[in-house]
């Protein structure tokens, strides 16, 4: 657009409304601020509760660490859901994160944890950018299937190239140092818990901000009207690519954490059932809010762990029924249920799925 | 009616040719738009009027001919690029971001214009918010500012669509039947508001129109499009009284 045309709008057209807008937007801003403070408060309370877990429920530390790691990956899925896209191949980035750590830790003994995390971010980001260039041409079912194809190719490579990747046994991830400190098993479990917690909280905050920024709002526009997006001067493909890379990186971070907690990277991490598990959790938790990703993961993992203890092989049944109930009566997932119960749904617009 | 041929040339189409199967939409179309003009394109249904808008915005590639904008070749460039150069478009069927409010639609458009890509800044915090609210006031959409776009009545959708196009600060606005879908009692009010907004913002326009009353009131020039050719072009009071035009286009 030329410089000249930027001056096209006279100022009096703008100032005319300044006086007229006084009373109710002020109230609205108050309400928004209030709602945001409540959200911030909830965020802090949850953060504090999670921070004291190692001292109060020490036995669940690893369980929660693994849930948070998976929750990070689900957060990635959530970004794509904003654009109305479902990927059935994101476990690939999860595995890329884990394998990046595995390769590095077998090549360099006593490597630092932060380097492993950095490597996972880099590897998943680059892979996301390369694969993203191809898959962001597609939408809907094709998008999901092309992602699935990429991830299954990657899975096969991991399995077949056993002299490099260790085949189906996978690769060990040696316990890394943290900021140069050598940690014993028990210390490491606590330390990595706090690192994961830190990354999870940071990611939630960043994604929350991102989804409300022009870029994040443009993701929703990919879902609702690509024609208009093109006609305001933006390529839907590049908007989706940005979201895709972000989601790949989140999955990569989730993967490196899961790998370090388990001390293992296996091809299993990239298998398609893992991908659909992430989508399942995102649907269970609800795509309308970042809290859904982690809430969904905790419920999912809890059902899987404790249902198995109560009744053999029942967890798939229980989760299957839960998902049917959610899809039929609360398509916005746990987030929507929560809002209905607390009466918050009037204050905020829900996802359109919920309105249907 | 004043003569605009002395003012700078904005949009210039030369020898445009396009056919779909056996249908000839454009067969050597020459059409130009000068600054300050509001050019109406009239003609029978299916003549290729919308096709012209599609070619100008790069949505369709012509089989022959070229489009120039401010002396720059823009033929078959992607719509987003042409939009960024300063040609905005409003659609016959309004194209809105259905999930977002009208104001958010505007803010998103202006964010693209100003390249606000900071991923940590809230959409509502962009500095052009006031400007967008003013623009909504200007086209008469302030009352639906905070309503989700998919819930708007048709008339407001139409206006919101035009407001989004104006949010881009275009030099040229292409409109496809700007008042279709607006209740007939409000048509002239809406068009009046709209044309005032365009004049204030110094935006030139091309609009496809079927309502001759509308054309004679608001166009500075009329082009008659039939059988893939421009049959006549000129001031509305001349063209609309031309016996050939009356027989072939208006009457028939």
Interface residues (C-beta under 8 A of the other chain):
Chain A: X1 X2 X4 X5 X6 X8 X9 X10 X13 X14 X15 X16 X17 X18 X20 X21 X28 X206 X209 X210 X212 X213 X214 X215 X216 X217 X218 X220 X221 X223 X224 X225 X227 X228 X229 X230 X231 X232 X233 X234 X235 X349 X352
Chain B: X57 X70 X78 X79 X80 X81 X83 X84 X85 X86 X88 X89 X91 X95 X96 X97 X98 X99 X100 X104 X107 X108 X109 X111 X112 X113 X116 X117 X118 X119 X120 X121 X122 X123 X126 X130 X131 X133 X134 X135 X136 X137 X138 X142 X146 X148 X150 X164 X165 X167 X168 X169 X170 X171 X200 X201 X202 X203
